[in-house]
Amino acid sequence: MNDSADPTQHDFSDSIHAPLGAAEVKSRAIGELIRDARNLSAEDVEHIARYQREHNVRFGEAAIALGLASAEDVLYALSQQFQYAYGDEQRRQANPELVALVQPFGHQAEAFRAIRSQILLRSQEEEGGQRRPLAVVSLDSGDGKTYFCANLAVALAQLGGRVLVVDADMRGARLHQIFDVDNSRGLSNLLAGRGGKNVVKAVPDVPNLWVMPVGPQPPNPLELVEGPAFGLLLRELSSKFDHVLIDTPAAVFGTDGVVIAARCGAALVVARRDASRVSGLQDLVVSLQAGHTRLAGVVMNEY
């Protein structure tokens, strides 16, 4: 393998940095954040504070009761104070599938947090304290694998660790659309040895989350993930991120997902409620185990 095809020759550190101003935001009170967001006057703030004292409620609740702020304003202020990613109306319209971001207090987001907890409890660290990359696999297109992978990445990022989600679905990539990032360069460029600059994209307004899109769709996706460059890349990424999630092609398109999962060493299976056949899931699990892949679990998707 020539040097240009070696992902370890590429430095991703320029794309990975801590969010700016975190300490400054944390030090500000909810009232200040709401005041600035709604451009409230000193009289408005005093009116809210007086209502707060008289009715023994929180500042945000008082502001809503007086019509000087909306529930969304309060949620946004809370997200700023506690560095918890929260999508605004524009984000909801552009990325409706990111329920963990645009509806962080809904039942779907809560389900992702519960799954996140289970995965963290079950995940194992390799020597050196690095977690194994986690491949997200499914039987068929339409099972919700990419939707699940994207929202799990957001849920992990909301904990504060550095999270990278890699689109390795070189047969039907969608992560770049969900996160609204440029797909002109990505994983396929790295694995084909065509340079690795600007392949890791920070997700706008979501601290701690990065995406590696798939890049140009190659004619030989299986050969690329079976090659040595992919294994080298996974080790490099695992050393720079706290969590690495890999979106894979559905099993109906071939063995790519099983091969990717074997390289990762761990996989999570996503199935569609009332659609996925038990026999097919059993065959997929047997294939994963044959590749010595540790199964993190099977998730039944109903969304």
N, C-alpha and C positions, 0 to 999 in steps of 0.2 A: 504493500500500500504506500503510495507516495505521500509526501508531507502535506500536500494540499488537501488530501482526503482525511487527514487525522484531525478529528474534532478537538483533541487536546491542544492543538496548536492555536486554537482560537480563544481569545480572552473575552469572556462574557461579563467581566466585572464592571465594565463601563455602563452596562445596561441595568445594573443592580445597585440601587442606592436607597437609603432610608428616606421616608417622606419628610419634606422640609416643614419646619414650623410645628412639629408635633408637641413639643414641650410648651410652646407659646399658647397653642389652642387649648391644651389640657388645663392651663392655669386660669382660663377665662371662665366666668360663671355663665350659667344657662341664660340668665337675664341679659347679659351683655351680648351674647350671641344672637338672641332673639331681637334685641334692640337694633343691632346692626343689620340683621337680615331684613327687617321690616322698616328700617329707617325711622324708628320711634323717637318722638321728642322727649325731653326731660319730663314734661307734664304727663305724657303717656306712661312713662316708666313709673312715675310716682302714683298715678292712678292704679296701675296694676299692683304695685307694692301695697297700697292701702287695701285693695280688694283682697289680696293675699293674706294680710294680717287679720282682716275682719272675718274672713271665711275659713281661715286655717287650711289653706290649700297651697299647692306648689305654684311657683311663679308662672310656669307654662300653663297650668290649668286656669289660673286667673286671667292670663292673656287671652286664652281661647274664650273664656266665659264673657269677656268684655268685647270680643270681636276684634281685638287688636293683633291677633295672631291666629294662624290655622293649626290644626293638628300636625300637618306636614311640616310647618315651621318648627314646631317643638321637637318632632322626631329628628329633623335635620340638625337642630342645635345639639341634641343629645348625641347624635352620631359624631359631630365635630368635637364635642368635649371628651368623649370616650374613645375617639379614633376608631369608630365603628362605621364601616363603609355603608352608605345609604344612597340609593339612586333617586334623583329628582324626577320631575315630570318628563323632562326631555329624555332622560335615560329610560324611563318606563316605556316611552313610545318607540325608542330606537332599539331597546334590548328587552322585550317583554318576557323572554324565556329565562332571564336571570332573576328568578323569583327570590333567591337568597339576598339579592341586592336591592331590588325594587319593591319587594314586599317582605322586609326582614322580620316582621312580627306576625306574618301569616302562618297558617298551619303547614303549608308546603315548606317554608323556610325552617320551621321548627323540626320538620321531619329530616331535613338535611343536617341540622345540628345534631339530632339524635344519631344519625348514621355516622357523622363525623366523630362523635364520641366513641362509638363502637369500633371504628377503624383505628383510632388512636390507641385504644386499649389492646387491640389485637396486633397492631403493627410491631414488627421487630426491627431492631437496629443492627446493622452489620458492624464489623470491627471498625473502630474509629468513630463510632457514634452516629454514622450516617444511616438514615432510613432508606429502605429499598424503594425504588420507583414503583408506583402502583399502576398496573394496566387495567383499564376499564373495558370489559369485553361484553359482547352480546351475541345472540343467535342471528338476529335478523335486523334489517333496517327498519326503523319505526319503533324499536323497542324503547327509545328514549335514552340511549347510551350517551350521546353527546350532550344532551340536556342535563343528564345526571352529572357527567364529568365537569361541566362548566359550573354548575351550582355547588358541587362539592368543593371545587377550587376556591370559590368565593367564600364559602363557609370556613374553610381552613385559613384563608387569608385574614378573615375577621378575628381570628385568634391572635394574630400578630406575627406569626412566623412567615418566612419568605417562601412563597408558593409559586411553582411553575407548572403550567399545564401545556403539554406538548401535543400537537395534532399530528398523530402518526397514521391517520386514516387517509392514505394516499389514493383511495378509491372513491371517496365521497366526503371530502373535508367540509366542515361547517363552523369550526371554532372561530375562524377569523370573522365570520359573519355575526356570530353571537356576541363577540367582544368588540366588533367594529375596529379591527386592526388591519394594517396593510398586509397583503398576502403575496407580494411580488417576490419575496425571499423568505426561506424558511427551512424546515427539516430536510426537504429533498435536496436543496442546494448543498447543505453540509454533507449529507451522505454520498452525494455524487462528486464531492471534492471540488465544488465550484465556488468556494469562499464562504465565510461564516459571519461577515459583518452585518450588524443590524437585523439579526434573525430573532432576537429576544425582544419582545415589545412589552413595555409597561402598560397595564390596563388603565385608562384614564379614570381618575377619581376613585380608584380602588387601591389604597396603600397595600404594599406587600404582595401584589399579584402581578405576574408576568405571563405572557403567552408566547410560545414558539409556534407560529402557524406552519402549515404543511408546505407552503411554497408552490412552485409549478408542479402540476401533476405529472409524475414520471411514467414511462411505459413499463417499468420493471419494479413495482413497489415491493414485491416479495423478496427479490434479490437484494434490494437495498437494506431491508431490515435484517436479512440473514448475514449480511457482510460484517466484517470486523469493526467498521467505523461506528456502527450503531451501538455496539457494546461499549466502545471507548467513550462515546458521547454520553451514554447513561451514567457512567462512572464520573465523568467530569461534571455533569449537571447535579448529581447527588452530592458532590462536594461543595456546591455553591448555593444550594437551596435546601430548606428544611423539609419541604414536601415536593415531590415531582409526580404529577399525574399524567398518564399517557392515554389519549383517546385512540382507539383502534378500529379497523374495519370490522363490520359484522361478519360472523363466521360463514354466512351464506355466500360471501364473496371469495372465500378461500381460507387458507391457513395463516394469513398474516397475523391475525389477532393472537393466535396460540403461540406463534413464533415470538412476537413482541412480548407477550406475557412471560415466556420462558427466559428472555433476556432480562426482564425486570426482576423476576424471581417471585413476584406476588401479583395477584389478580383479583378483581372483584367483578362478579357476573351480574349484569342487569337483564332482567326479564320483563316482559310485558304481561300484565295481569289479563287473564281471559284470552290470551293470544299465544303465548309461548307454550310449546309442547314439553311435557315433562321428559319424554324420551330424548328430545333434542337437547335439553339442558343437561341430562345425565351424560350424553355423549360428549358434550362440550367440557364438562367437568373431568371426565376420563381423559380427554385429550390434554387438558391443562396439567393434570397429575402426571401424565406420561412425560411431560416436559419438566418435571420436578418443580412445578410452580406452586407456591403456597397459596391456597384459596382463602382470601380475606372474608368472603361471604357471598351470598346471593341476595340481591335486592329486587323485590317485586315492584315494578313501577306502575302506578295507576293514573298518572297525570299525562 
